[in-house]
Amino acid sequence: MHMAARAATLIGVMLLAPAAASPALYPPGRYAVDAQSTSVHFHVKAVVGKYEGDFRAPTGAVTIDPARPDRAAIDISFPLESMTTGDGSTDAMLKGGSFFDMAQYPTVRFSAAEAPLVDLHGETKIDGELTMHGQTQPVTLTVHLVGVTPDEAPGLSTLHFTGTMAVERSRFGMGFGRPFVADKVDLAVDAIFRRS
């Protein structure tokens, strides 16, 4: 076959061939939250002092579908029973009917169906939903990937994220104490997920 004809044939094959899929940032699969290493710290200003503490012992996972490796589904819940400020009377007040009403609404949940995945050099905003005190509202979580531990053995990949979010508690029916206690609550997330 003439050289020019062969080149034309090769170019034609290349144009018809499907483009190679971009490599996944992280191995697809289900990454269960590490309940011992993950927490959300909250901080609320008050006229006198402040309220701050931690949500701990979460359940849930990040799931990366092999068909959509650039996106992830997030579903994570924190039991209010494990929330702590370090002061028993403050914990009882926050878990009581004037604030979280733990007896009726025992968990706080964050979920996002289409979370974009980020690399080690940037941060991204995740639009999701926060459910607490029986109400669900749209929220935006800003996250940064701290690091990735590659597989030391099959299925042991680890993802470490930090993030921040600010919410107005009155949007969730928890306006008690204003204006002496601020409406804005600042949240700082430190989360580790392990591929299961």
Buried (B, 14 or more C-beta within 10 A) or exposed (E): EEEEEEEEEEEEEEEEEEEEEEEEBBBBBBBBBBBEEBBBBBBBBEEEEEBBBBBBBBBBBBBBEEEEBEBBBBBBBBBBEEBBBEEEEBBEBBBEEEBBBBEEBBBBBBBBEEBEBBEEEEBBBBEBEBBBBEEEEEBBBBBBBEEBEEEEEEEEBBBBBBBBBEBEBEBBBBBBBEEEBBBEBBBBBBBBBBBE
